[in-house]
Amino acid sequence: MKNSKLLLYFYRMVYSLSPAYIITILLSTAIQAAAPFINIIVPKLIIDELMGEQDKKKLFLYAAILILGNLFFKLLSSYFVKKVEMGEEKFSYQLDSYLGSKCVDMDFENVEKSEILDLKEKAFFAIYNLNAVRRTVESGAAIINQLVTLAGLGYILSILNPLIIIVLLLIVCMNALLFKKMERIQYEDNQKAVYDNRAFGYFVRLTADFSMGKDVRLYNSAPLLIRKMKHFMDNLLAIYSRLFTETGKCTGISNINVQIQTVIVYAYLAVKVMAEKITIGSFTMYAGAARSFSDSLLSFINAFIEINQLCMYLEMFMKFDKIKVKDQDGKYTAEDIKDYTIEFRDVSFAYPGKKEYTLKNISITIVPGEKLSIVGLNGAGKTTFIKLLTRLYEPSSGDILLGGVNIKEIKYEEYLRLLSVVFQDFKLLSYTIRENLTVKPGIEEEDIRKELDKAGFAKDLEKLEKGIDTSIYKDIDKTGVEFSGGQSQKIAIARALCKDSPIVILDEPTSALDPISEYEVYQSFDKLVKGKTAIYISHRLSSTRFSDKIAVFQDGRIVEYGPHKELIKQSESLYATMFQTQAKYYLEA
Ligand SMILES: Nc1ncnc2c1ncn2[C@@H]1O[C@H](COP(=O)(O)OP(=O)(O)OP(=O)(O)O)[C@@H](O)[C@H]1O
């Protein structure tokens, strides 16, 4: 029952992704089901005719039916084999993009949850390593195909003796049990191998990842890497060698069973011929029918067992597919927000699955055009504050308001239009600089250049042969450029500026910049943010001097708040201590 629901859900999903794929498979199945009958029935007619009246016209007709019929089914089935292959190819791309958009659209909090990562790992393993989706579609088709064939062959054999069907059933069931055992062993071993496969894959990717080259060499990590790879490879080999030994045994026994069945059927038919109960033609027909019947029955049962086994994998896929995306469709649009005052009202937050609060009773108001600098020790909750403001997470309690409206009630996509963010771990895409920076509809080349200039990238740009049409990284374009950390950071800042949103959020925006570039960014900060609200996190406290207010975070709370001039005067304050420690370090040098 559970499996049939799962399969219904699954086939519906496949059909909705690619109706043509399912229809082609069904047609191909019908042809495969009809094809064997011609070679079972017509040879009997030919042999009987040869042994009897030898009517040439009839013989010619039977021969023509046999040859043309086979040719017809051969051509049709090759046509459909190709069609199914093409359908499979197309379907696999559709599935890739379906899964891709599923991952991209997932709520951010799920992206960071370990149980979701684990589920994704298992679901993707089933799809990509075990081909579970394709196998389920094929097994479903095989079940229909074999059912049709079995009905026809069963009818033919029942004319001879219904008992023969029972003998065939018994032997096929024994083989099916062996197959079930093989599938179980396979499932258990594949589950056991998930961890080792993942770990082995990680080390293989690591050894092939040139960006790790420096660390691997300088810390002489290669021997450890190879040892780890060998360890996981040995584990996998141990698992798979048991798997192959066990499945090999099962295959051997099932082959013996098939031979026993052949002997029984042939002996029975021979006795019948000798007793002149059936003709030689019927002997061939029944022998062929019995062989095809047991083959079809075995394929049917195997497909049935396989589909049940696959359901175990598909369950993970379905769970992954069913992960809900929160409704982010608030009632307000960006245009409804006239005032960009940001207010955190007694906001507390604990990461999902964690008991301790990362942010505790945060209350702060940031007025439009204000420049707020957020400082604090590592792990104090600064980035988490930004994650809440950017709605990657929702507060556990308390509210965040923009212009008096709870940000939850603003349509998500519209809300994001109001923010330009550069995260510490920003990512640029392997497109051209122009494409990366075209983040606002209708943005002109001139604007892109201007923002790159403001972010301090003008000199770097001059050196690029293709200018703003230079590809970033080499993944897609071989002539692409691997920019340095600082250059990439400047492009990321320019991207945020190109978005031209009323609120600019910069998390460690200058961490990779050289002192001169950093100085230039700070000097032109006012020009950079053009009177917009700006929130930035920085460990370089000199940057706080041009901010209007500073919020000092400690253990998830705002412990100090005010302009630089006031906070620095309080000699015991955390801010003054941090500022002076950094200043002293520079002065002493
Ligand atoms: N996804 C997460 N799941 C669970 N805990 C997290 C997650 N992200 C961060 N934390 C924890 O929350 C706390 C605050 O982290 P956060 O990144 O906000 O600090 P921060 O002040 O920005 O630190 P830094 O100055 O080092 O960047 C840390 O203890 C961190 O381990």
PDBQT file of the ligand as one rigid body, heavy atoms in Angstrom, charges set to zero:
ROOT
HETATM    1  N1  LIG A 601      24.390  27.388  10.317  1.00  0.00    +0.000 N 
HETATM    2  C1  LIG A 601      24.707  27.385  11.598  1.00  0.00    +0.000 A 
HETATM    3  N2  LIG A 601      24.236  26.409  12.399  1.00  0.00    +0.000 NA
HETATM    4  C2  LIG A 601      24.529  26.410  13.711  1.00  0.00    +0.000 A 
HETATM    5  N3  LIG A 601      25.298  27.331  14.320  1.00  0.00    +0.000 NA
HETATM    6  C3  LIG A 601      25.814  28.317  13.567  1.00  0.00    +0.000 A 
HETATM    7  C4  LIG A 601      25.545  28.408  12.168  1.00  0.00    +0.000 A 
HETATM    8  N4  LIG A 601      26.177  29.497  11.683  1.00  0.00    +0.000 NA
HETATM    9  C5  LIG A 601      26.807  30.067  12.722  1.00  0.00    +0.000 A 
HETATM   10  N5  LIG A 601      26.583  29.370  13.840  1.00  0.00    +0.000 N 
HETATM   11  C6  LIG A 601      27.086  29.680  15.193  1.00  0.00    +0.000 C 
HETATM   12  O1  LIG A 601      26.546  30.919  15.600  1.00  0.00    +0.000 OA
HETATM   13  C7  LIG A 601      27.515  31.659  16.327  1.00  0.00    +0.000 C 
HETATM   14  C8  LIG A 601      27.626  33.060  15.714  1.00  0.00    +0.000 C 
HETATM   15  O2  LIG A 601      28.150  32.940  14.414  1.00  0.00    +0.000 OA
HETATM   16  P1  LIG A 601      28.307  34.211  13.452  1.00  0.00    +0.000 P 
HETATM   17  O3  LIG A 601      28.820  33.717  12.152  1.00  0.00    +0.000 OA
HETATM   18  O4  LIG A 601      27.059  34.988  13.474  1.00  0.00    +0.000 OA
HETATM   19  O5  LIG A 601      29.442  35.009  14.233  1.00  0.00    +0.000 OA
HETATM   20  P2  LIG A 601      30.276  36.303  13.784  1.00  0.00    +0.000 P 
HETATM   21  O6  LIG A 601      30.153  37.277  14.894  1.00  0.00    +0.000 OA
HETATM   22  O7  LIG A 601      29.867  36.749  12.427  1.00  0.00    +0.000 OA
HETATM   23  O8  LIG A 601      31.736  35.679  13.764  1.00  0.00    +0.000 OA
HETATM   24  P3  LIG A 601      33.022  36.054  12.874  1.00  0.00    +0.000 P 
HETATM   25  O9  LIG A 601      33.525  37.364  13.378  1.00  0.00    +0.000 OA
HETATM   26  O10 LIG A 601      33.967  34.954  13.230  1.00  0.00    +0.000 OA
HETATM   27  O11 LIG A 601      32.624  36.046  11.444  1.00  0.00    +0.000 OA
HETATM   28  C9  LIG A 601      28.802  30.868  16.275  1.00  0.00    +0.000 C 
HETATM   29  O12 LIG A 601      28.942  30.199  17.510  1.00  0.00    +0.000 OA
HETATM   30  C10 LIG A 601      28.601  29.867  15.164  1.00  0.00    +0.000 C 
HETATM   31  O13 LIG A 601      29.239  28.641  15.434  1.00  0.00    +0.000 OA
ENDROOT
TORSDOF 0
